[in-house]
């Protein structure tokens, strides 16, 4: 609405953050880029400012260390679409000050979100459980244990999920799922749950990214019309 938009201000330079009390970053999911960003931001923001990353899968601690103010740094993971999804994960590292964590949690609640707290574990709560589940569903289809549509139907009707795991992977974006698994499997090579299904890597390499490209594990038109 116009009233909502009137509350927003915009800037095209990072210098605009110098007087902010809380800065929530949502740039590209690349650790090297984020660390460089926070090295700079930590020098620009006022000393009492709190920094928060909206990362969905990257470790928070390396970014906190890069900022030079790890005690005033948290993860603050919103879910897309933000205006509809009520959840926000509030992530603490070993260095996060308890008062800072409480302030950020209260702020997120004030913006209308339901908050959940966790430590700096891969994927936090939701993606730590969700992404391996998506990969396991892909692996099941690869093995020929069940068909794609049957796997999705089973999880919808048998587990009460609103969308099956393969359809959800397509909806999220196969490139996004693949990127998360690439990062996790490199860091935790012995964790079987983080292994990359071959068909997922193949589809991403072929540009078959799911709903946004028109084809993934489903062919997409107005909806998931057929399976591949």
matplotlib code that plots the C-alpha trace (Angstrom):
import matplotlib.pyplot as plt

x = [0.0, 1.0, 1.1, 3.5, 5.7, 5.8, 7.7, 10.5, 13.6, 16.1, 19.8, 22.3, 25.4, 26.5, 27.3, 23.6, 23.8, 26.1, 23.4, 21.3, 20.7, 20.0, 21.3, 19.9, 21.9, 20.3, 22.9, 24.0, 24.5, 28.3, 30.5, 33.5, 31.3, 29.5, 32.7, 34.1, 30.8, 31.0, 34.6, 33.6, 30.2, 31.9, 34.0, 31.1, 28.3, 28.3, 29.8, 26.5, 24.8, 23.6, 24.4, 22.2, 22.5, 19.4, 21.4, 19.4, 22.2, 25.7, 27.4, 26.9, 30.1, 32.5, 30.5, 30.4, 34.1, 34.7, 32.5, 34.8, 31.9, 30.9, 29.1, 26.7, 26.0, 23.1, 21.4, 17.9, 16.4, 13.1, 11.2, 9.9, 7.5, 8.3, 4.9, 3.1, 5.4, 5.2, 8.4, 11.8, 14.8, 17.0, 20.4, 23.1, 26.8, 29.0, 30.0, 26.6, 25.7, 22.5, 21.1, 21.7, 19.9, 16.9, 16.7, 16.7, 14.2, 11.9, 12.3, 11.4, 8.3, 7.3, 7.4, 4.7, 6.9, 6.9, 10.5, 12.3, 15.9, 18.7, 22.5, 24.7, 24.1, 24.0, 20.7, 19.5, 16.2, 14.1, 16.6, 18.7, 15.6, 14.1, 17.0, 18.2, 14.5, 14.4, 17.7, 16.4, 13.3, 15.4, 17.6, 14.5, 13.3, 16.8, 16.9, 13.5, 11.9, 8.9, 7.9, 8.1, 4.4, 3.9, 6.5, 4.9, 1.4, 2.6, 4.1, 1.1, -1.5, 0.5, 2.5, 0.2, 2.6, 1.0, 3.4, 5.5, 9.3, 10.1, 7.5, 8.8, 12.4, 11.2, 9.3, 12.3, 14.6, 16.9, 19.9, 19.2, 18.9, 22.0, 24.0, 23.1, 24.1, 27.4, 28.4, 27.4, 28.9, 32.2, 32.3, 30.9, 32.1, 31.3, 27.6, 25.5, 22.5, 24.4, 25.4, 24.3, 22.0, 23.5, 20.2, 20.0, 23.5, 22.7, 19.5, 21.2, 24.0, 21.4, 19.6, 16.5, 16.0, 12.4, 9.4, 11.4, 12.9, 9.8, 11.3, 12.9, 11.5, 8.2, 7.3, 5.7, 3.0, 0.2, 1.3, 3.2, 1.7, 3.8, 6.9, 10.2]
y = [0.0, 3.6, 3.9, 1.0, 2.3, 5.7, 4.2, 3.0, 5.0, 3.9, 4.4, 3.3, 3.5, 1.5, 4.8, 5.1, 2.4, 4.4, 5.5, 2.3, 0.4, -3.0, -3.9, -7.1, -8.3, -10.3, -10.3, -13.3, -16.6, -16.7, -16.8, -15.0, -12.1, -12.0, -11.9, -9.1, -7.2, -7.6, -6.6, -3.3, -3.0, -3.6, -0.5, 1.6, 0.8, 2.6, 0.5, -0.3, -1.4, -5.0, -6.9, -9.8, -12.1, -13.4, -16.4, -19.6, -22.1, -20.5, -20.6, -17.4, -17.5, -16.7, -13.7, -12.6, -12.9, -10.9, -8.1, -7.5, -7.5, -11.2, -10.5, -8.2, -10.5, -13.0, -14.9, -13.7, -16.0, -14.9, -17.2, -16.4, -14.9, -12.8, -11.0, -14.3, -16.6, -16.1, -17.8, -16.3, -18.3, -16.4, -17.9, -17.5, -18.2, -19.0, -15.4, -13.8, -11.6, -12.8, -9.3, -8.8, -12.1, -11.0, -7.6, -9.1, -11.7, -9.0, -6.9, -9.8, -10.5, -6.8, -7.1, -9.8, -12.9, -16.1, -16.7, -19.9, -20.0, -22.3, -22.5, -22.0, -25.5, -26.1, -25.0, -24.0, -25.8, -25.8, -26.3, -28.7, -31.0, -30.0, -30.1, -33.7, -34.7, -33.4, -35.1, -38.4, -38.2, -37.6, -40.5, -42.7, -41.8, -42.4, -45.9, -46.7, -47.4, -45.4, -42.9, -39.1, -38.5, -41.5, -40.2, -36.8, -38.2, -40.5, -37.6, -35.4, -37.9, -40.1, -37.4, -34.4, -32.3, -29.6, -30.4, -33.4, -33.2, -33.4, -30.8, -28.7, -29.0, -27.8, -24.9, -23.9, -24.2, -27.2, -24.8, -23.5, -27.1, -28.1, -25.1, -25.8, -29.4, -28.5, -26.2, -28.7, -31.7, -29.8, -28.9, -32.2, -34.8, -37.8, -36.7, -39.0, -36.8, -34.0, -36.0, -34.7, -37.0, -37.4, -36.5, -33.2, -32.2, -33.3, -31.3, -28.2, -28.5, -28.8, -25.6, -27.6, -25.7, -26.5, -24.2, -21.1, -22.7, -24.7, -28.1, -29.9, -33.2, -31.9, -30.1, -26.8, -24.9, -23.5, -26.1, -29.4, -30.9, -34.1, -35.8, -36.4]
z = [0.0, -0.3, 3.5, 3.7, 0.9, 2.5, 5.5, 3.3, 2.1, -0.5, -1.0, -3.7, -1.5, 1.6, 3.3, 4.1, 6.8, 9.0, 11.4, 11.4, 14.6, 12.9, 9.4, 7.8, 4.8, 1.9, -0.8, -3.0, -1.2, -1.7, 1.4, -0.1, -1.3, 2.1, 4.1, 2.0, 2.4, 6.2, 6.4, 4.9, 6.7, 10.1, 9.5, 8.3, 10.8, 14.2, 17.0, 18.7, 15.5, 15.2, 12.0, 10.8, 7.7, 6.0, 4.7, 4.3, 4.3, 4.9, 8.3, 10.3, 12.3, 9.4, 8.5, 12.1, 12.4, 9.2, 10.6, 13.5, 15.9, 16.3, 19.6, 17.8, 14.9, 14.3, 11.6, 10.8, 8.2, 6.6, 4.3, 0.8, 0.1, 3.2, 3.2, 3.5, 5.5, 9.2, 10.3, 11.0, 12.3, 14.7, 14.7, 17.3, 17.2, 20.1, 20.2, 20.0, 23.0, 24.8, 25.0, 21.2, 20.5, 22.7, 21.0, 17.5, 18.5, 19.9, 16.8, 14.5, 16.6, 16.3, 12.5, 12.8, 12.6, 14.7, 15.7, 16.4, 17.8, 17.0, 17.0, 13.9, 12.4, 8.6, 7.2, 10.7, 11.5, 8.3, 5.6, 7.7, 7.7, 4.4, 1.9, 2.8, 2.5, -1.0, -1.9, -0.4, -2.5, -5.7, -4.8, -4.3, -7.8, -9.2, -7.7, -9.2, -5.8, -6.9, -9.6, -9.1, -9.0, -6.6, -4.2, -4.1, -3.7, -0.9, 1.0, 0.5, 1.5, 3.9, 5.7, 5.3, 3.3, 1.2, -1.7, -2.5, -2.2, -5.9, -6.8, -4.0, -5.2, -8.6, -7.0, -4.8, -7.8, -8.5, -8.8, -5.2, -3.8, -5.7, -4.5, -0.9, -1.1, -2.9, 0.0, 2.7, 1.0, 0.6, 4.3, 5.6, 3.0, 5.3, 5.9, 3.7, 4.0, 2.2, -0.9, -4.3, -6.3, -9.8, -11.6, -9.7, -10.8, -14.4, -14.6, -13.2, -15.7, -18.5, -17.3, -16.2, -13.0, -12.2, -12.3, -13.2, -16.3, -17.3, -16.6, -13.8, -12.3, -13.7, -16.9, -15.9, -17.6, -15.5, -13.0, -12.8, -16.0, -16.3, -15.0, -16.6]

ax = plt.figure().add_subplot(projection="3d")
ax.plot(x, y, z, "-o")
ax.set_aspect("equal")
plt.show()
